[in-house]
Amino acid sequence: MPPRTSAGILLYRLTAGAGCEVLLGHMGGPFWARKDDGAWSIPKGEHGPDEEPFAAACREFREELGSPVPATEFLLLGQHRVTSAKLLTVWAAAGDLDAAASRSDTATIEWPPRSGRLEEFPEIDRSAWFALAGARAKLVKGQVPFLDRLLEHLPGPGAPVGTSEPGG
């Protein structure tokens, strides 16, 4: 059985004080409500074989944060198997966004489990900027390798950030 596929965008900004910060979303819903470390995610979502991964990544960013990606250049960080059944493709983009103003679409789930009752919860209940060290603790474990890949591409002082075409 082929793995499920997801795509996302890791928005980052370079600051004088914290160095590199990344924008993460805290997963919504009752399962994640009381969790913090290991409960944050790169804005991403599943796509089918007929949808281009980059288009899915942009769509999911908009759905989960309520705003289009505030960037025009994207760096492909590649794919990583985040679970035995899911393959995630991520692009990095330099940009800025007011994390406190983000608003996510909702998802309907049965809650409590096996109750027959459907409730709506935000896909992402809040977003925040984290320095890379803090992001390592906050991210779900399977997504942490994308932080290392981003770090490999960050410029030294005064150097431009390298880019690649979406999908390339």
RARA-V534310 format. One record per residue. RES is the residue in one letter. D_CENTER is the distance of its C-alpha to the mean C-alpha in Angstrom with 2 decimals. Layout:
# RARA-V534310
res=RES d_center=D_CENTER
res=RES d_center=D_CENTER
This chain:
# RARA-V534310
res=M d_center=25.25
res=P d_center=22.40
res=P d_center=18.90
res=R d_center=16.48
res=T d_center=13.95
res=S d_center=10.32
res=A d_center=8.46
res=G d_center=5.27
res=I d_center=5.45
res=L d_center=5.31
res=L d_center=7.86
res=Y d_center=10.70
res=R d_center=14.24
res=L d_center=17.41
res=T d_center=19.68
res=A d_center=23.24
res=G d_center=22.94
res=A d_center=19.70
res=G d_center=19.23
res=C d_center=15.61
res=E d_center=13.06
res=V d_center=9.26
res=L d_center=7.55
res=L d_center=5.88
res=G d_center=6.78
res=H d_center=9.73
res=M d_center=10.27
res=G d_center=13.35
res=G d_center=16.63
res=P d_center=19.56
res=F d_center=18.45
res=W d_center=15.83
res=A d_center=17.99
res=R d_center=19.86
res=K d_center=17.31
res=D d_center=15.51
res=D d_center=15.22
res=G d_center=13.14
res=A d_center=11.78
res=W d_center=8.45
res=S d_center=5.01
res=I d_center=1.57
res=P d_center=2.62
res=K d_center=4.82
res=G d_center=8.47
res=E d_center=11.81
res=H d_center=14.27
res=G d_center=17.90
res=P d_center=20.11
res=D d_center=21.28
res=E d_center=18.05
res=E d_center=16.92
res=P d_center=13.48
res=F d_center=12.84
res=A d_center=14.16
res=A d_center=11.99
res=A d_center=8.75
res=C d_center=10.50
res=R d_center=11.78
res=E d_center=8.75
res=F d_center=7.43
res=R d_center=11.08
res=E d_center=11.49
res=E d_center=8.94
res=L d_center=9.84
res=G d_center=13.27
res=S d_center=13.39
res=P d_center=13.25
res=V d_center=11.40
res=P d_center=13.97
res=A d_center=14.64
res=T d_center=17.06
res=E d_center=16.57
res=F d_center=13.88
res=L d_center=14.05
res=L d_center=13.44
res=L d_center=12.26
res=G d_center=13.55
res=Q d_center=13.23
res=H d_center=13.26
res=R d_center=14.70
res=V d_center=12.56
res=T d_center=15.44
res=S d_center=18.87
res=A d_center=18.08
res=K d_center=14.58
res=L d_center=13.65
res=L d_center=10.14
res=T d_center=10.27
res=V d_center=7.97
res=W d_center=9.37
res=A d_center=9.57
res=A d_center=11.21
res=A d_center=13.47
res=G d_center=13.76
res=D d_center=14.27
res=L d_center=13.55
res=D d_center=15.34
res=A d_center=12.93
res=A d_center=15.97
res=A d_center=16.51
res=S d_center=13.31
res=R d_center=14.36
res=S d_center=12.68
res=D d_center=14.56
res=T d_center=16.27
res=A d_center=16.83
res=T d_center=20.32
res=I d_center=21.07
res=E d_center=24.39
res=W d_center=24.88
res=P d_center=26.68
res=P d_center=26.44
res=R d_center=29.49
res=S d_center=30.71
res=G d_center=30.62
res=R d_center=29.08
res=L d_center=25.98
res=E d_center=23.83
res=E d_center=20.92
res=F d_center=17.95
res=P d_center=14.90
res=E d_center=11.73
res=I d_center=10.16
res=D d_center=13.28
res=R d_center=12.37
res=S d_center=10.09
res=A d_center=11.35
res=W d_center=11.69
res=F d_center=12.49
res=A d_center=14.72
res=L d_center=13.80
res=A d_center=16.34
res=G d_center=15.06
res=A d_center=11.41
res=R d_center=13.05
res=A d_center=14.64
res=K d_center=11.92
res=L d_center=9.28
res=V d_center=10.40
res=K d_center=12.79
res=G d_center=11.82
res=Q d_center=8.65
res=V d_center=10.89
res=P d_center=12.57
res=F d_center=9.93
res=L d_center=10.97
res=D d_center=14.48
res=R d_center=14.03
res=L d_center=12.83
res=L d_center=15.79
res=E d_center=18.11
res=H d_center=17.63
res=L d_center=17.94
res=P d_center=21.36
res=G d_center=24.24
res=P d_center=26.11
res=G d_center=27.12
res=A d_center=25.52
res=P d_center=23.44
res=V d_center=19.87
res=G d_center=20.12
res=T d_center=18.51
res=S d_center=18.68
res=E d_center=18.98
res=P d_center=16.20
res=G d_center=16.84
res=G d_center=18.99
